[in-house]
Amino acid sequence: MMSKIKGKLGFGLMRLPLTDENNPESVDESQMKEMVDKFIKVGFNYFDTAYPYHNGLSEKYFKKLVVDRYPREDYVISSKMPTWLLKSSEDLPKYFNEQFKKCNVDYFDYYLMHCVGQDTHQNVMDCKAYEYLKTLKEEGKIKHIGISLHDNSQYLEKILNEVPEIEMVLLQVNYIDWEYPNIESRKCCEVARKYGKEIMIMEPVKGGYLANLPLSVEEKFKKYNADDSLASWAMRFCGSVEGVSVVISGMSNIEQMEDNIKTMSEFKALNQEEYGIIDEVVDIINESIAISCTNCNYCIDSCNENIPIPKYFSLYNNQYQFGFQPLYLEYYNNLSNIYNTKASNCSECGNCLNHCPQKINIPEELKKCVDRFETN
């Protein structure tokens, strides 16, 4: 019988505590054990892992500290197929069986195609991955078929139209990305609800950045409630989204876990005044930008290479504000595939300069995008 999710907090096993912060394989087993025990003791039970986390060690630590120490009914587990490694349908059982063995479970409650988007979806379809997952479900090795999405709402709708077997979606959601044009958290949630899919949330604190905000932003939150952490605002925002079953947080130490447990154990949805404060915070953060593009799109019609200039600038600003993450490369590649052109295609003809109300030196700013997204 399938375990049931308890509470809205999920334990993401991607950012486990380390003894050496520069070595992802140096998992602090003692601290992780303490975190697992506290997490289960207070009544939560959802764990999320994947093939590449901690250079392949995440699933092994899940086995050692959860599977080997707790009865099956005490936990719910999800893992993910590494879509970027698939070369043919023969790779599907190769990776699944490896994960199945590492986790040492009789079944995965949820099994996802990892990082689905325009770069991977067609390859996943060509490999007949969903047909394979359907067979695994029939055999009882997985209970629910899902995807983790790193793309926009239009592509999510395309996928859900093409693959009715998908039962749940794992989406990047936080209050900064809620209306962000390259991520479209709000619209993605709307699409998932439209198709009746279970929604789970990743990156609620945006890789930890929403727990470490500038003082001017922190004061906004502390003025309303001095006792609430910055991370708690981000977690409550995600937990308040309609239709969300669990918010998965990659907790790197016991202190982060205790803070999340405090927030999510007796969960209270945001009220209208709190939503207003978050709107103010988003405006402040968005003012701290590297390129003063206002997305007027006046430059686009004059570009001989059809470069989506405002979209690339928006992505650059986002990584500038919150720090560079590999995920931004995925978003950049998604955009370059959609528009079939990159920032490096700029010929420096200068046609755009006369059309920019902000007087931005667009060719020079595009070079920053090239340096950031095309040379990593």
Sequence and secondary structure as in RCSB ss.txt:
>XXXX:A:sequence
MMSKIKGKLGFGLMRLPLTDENNPESVDESQMKEMVDKFIKVGFNYFDTAYPYHNGLSEKYFKKLVVDRYPREDY
VISSKMPTWLLKSSEDLPKYFNEQFKKCNVDYFDYYLMHCVGQDTHQNVMDCKAYEYLKTLKEEGKIKHIGISLH
DNSQYLEKILNEVPEIEMVLLQVNYIDWEYPNIESRKCCEVARKYGKEIMIMEPVKGGYLANLPLSVEEKFKKYN
ADDSLASWAMRFCGSVEGVSVVISGMSNIEQMEDNIKTMSEFKALNQEEYGIIDEVVDIINESIAISCTNCNYCI
DSCNENIPIPKYFSLYNNQYQFGFQPLYLEYYNNLSNIYNTKASNCSECGNCLNHCPQKINIPEELKKCVDRFET
N
>XXXX:A:secstr
      SSEEEETTS  BSSTT TT B HHHHHHHHHHHHHTT  EEE  TTGGGGTHHHHHIIIIITTS GGG 
EEEEEE GGG  STTHHHHHHHHHHHHHT S EEEEEEEEESTTTHHHHHHTTHHHHHHHHHHTTSEEEEEEEE 
S HHHHHHHHHH TT  EEEEE  TTTSS TTT HHHHHHHHHHTT EEEEE TTGGGGGGS  HHHHHHHHHH 
TTS HHHHHHHHHHTSTTEEEEEE   SHHHHHHHHHHHHT     HHHHHHHHHHHHHHHHS SS      TTG
GG TT   HHHHHHHHHHHHHH   HHHHHHHHHHHHHHT  GGG     GGGGG TT   HHHHHHHHHHHHS 
 
